[in-house]
Amino acid sequence: MIIMLYLIGLGLGSEKSLTMEGLEAAKKCECYFESYTSKYDSFELLEKLVGKKIAVLKRGDAEEGSQKILDSAKRKDVAVFVIGDPLAATTHADLVIEAKKQKIQIRIIHNASIFSAVAECGLQLYKFGRAATIPYTKQAESVKDALEGNRKLGLHTLLLLDLDAEKDRYMNVEEALEILLEKKLISEKEKLIAAHISGNSQIFYDIPEELVKKKIGTPSVLIVPGKLHFVEKEFLELI
């Protein structure tokens, strides 16, 4: 019998977004939940679905918690639940690397992530360039670099908004637009996409002045469109 470490994606919706493959794996595992890279409102329902208690890993537990997971995975099947897709965030690559170094068998069970789900906004995925995160610190160099590079190539820019899940703090669209305008990274007349992608998505396409009036759930993203294909234009006109 092969002992396995599973990284299981939860997707972008509720506990119902968990795949059958992920559920079947989790039912035979000691389970952990990584809580610090996004927002998840269905934790208790997830425990009920899986039929067992799930240990929560916080950001401060990252190094110690990872080693605890690896130690357990040497003796029994272990599952780590990750919001979105397990490897969409670089955070979990380290766990995969360490597992491989320690000769632990690992299996990734994929799910939807924001990097694929943004297609719901009507933009073609292959036309997205480098993504960036707008930080609370307002240190926007990485955002500037991404926007400048993508604009030169006519590519769309996905901007993630900063968060501190443990403090239940999520940057909203108004805060993000204020930073972009303050840093002169967008213009007041530039039409952007603001979106909350989930089981009940909210998507808006407008200038900043109008976007701040919308009540958009968190976590949210902004998209700065590049050169639009006629199909993309038609899609955006219907939002």
Secondary structure, DSSP 8 states (H G I E B T S, - for coil): ----EEEEE-BSSSGGGS-HHHHHHHTTSEEEEE-SSS--S-HHHHHHHHTS--EEE-GGGHHHHHHHHHHHHTTS-EEEEESB-TTTSGGGHHHHHHHHHTT--EEEE----HHHHGGGGT--GGGB---EEE-TT---HHHHHHHHHHHHHT-BEEEEE-EEGGGTEE--HHHHHHHHHHTTSS-TT--EEEEE-STT-EEEEE-HHHHTTS---SS-EEEE--S--HHHHHHHHT-
